[in-house]
Amino acid sequence: MPNNKPESLPKETLVEALRRAGSRTASIERLAADIEAGAPVNEDGTMSVFAYTAWVLKEMSDDD
């Protein structure tokens, strides 16, 4: 992975990082759907792995 800050990853890099961490569902299409559903995106279009992970966990807990 290039020298990217975890707070401002390009979407493709975020998907790659999630896949390397073991995600079987990470994809650009899934990320686009999550963004449409309210996942946080930085003003420049990049994403924070921390903010996105927190958002996913919140969404998962809201389903309970």
C-alpha positions in Angstrom: 0.0 0.0 0.0 1.4 3.4 -0.8 2.1 6.0 1.9 -1.4 7.0 2.6 -2.7 8.4 5.9 -5.4 6.2 7.4 -7.5 9.3 7.9 -7.6 10.1 4.1 -7.5 7.0 1.9 -8.6 6.9 -1.7 -11.7 4.6 -1.9 -9.8 2.0 -3.9 -7.0 1.9 -1.2 -9.6 1.6 1.6 -11.2 -1.4 -0.2 -7.7 -3.0 -0.7 -6.9 -2.5 3.0 -10.2 -4.0 4.1 -9.6 -7.0 1.8 -6.1 -7.5 3.2 -7.5 -7.4 6.7 -9.8 -10.3 5.8 -13.0 -8.7 4.5 -14.8 -10.9 2.1 -17.4 -8.3 1.2 -15.3 -5.2 0.6 -15.7 -3.8 -2.9 -16.0 -0.5 -4.6 -19.7 -1.2 -5.2 -20.3 -2.0 -1.5 -18.4 1.1 -0.5 -20.6 3.2 -2.9 -23.7 1.7 -1.3 -22.4 2.5 2.2 -21.7 6.1 1.2 -25.2 6.4 -0.2 -26.5 5.1 3.1 -24.5 7.7 5.0 -20.9 6.4 5.5 -18.6 9.4 6.2 -16.5 10.8 3.4 -13.9 13.6 3.6 -14.4 16.8 1.7 -11.8 15.7 -0.8 -13.5 12.4 -1.5 -11.1 10.3 0.5 -12.2 8.2 3.5 -10.9 7.6 7.0 -10.5 3.9 7.8 -11.3 4.8 11.4 -14.5 6.8 10.7 -15.7 4.2 8.2 -15.1 1.3 10.6 -16.9 3.1 13.4 -19.8 3.8 11.0 -20.0 0.1 10.0 -20.0 -1.0 13.6 -22.7 1.5 14.5 -24.8 0.3 11.5 -24.3 -3.3 12.7 -25.4 -2.5 16.2 -28.5 -0.6 14.9 -29.7 -3.8 13.3 -30.0 -5.6 16.7 
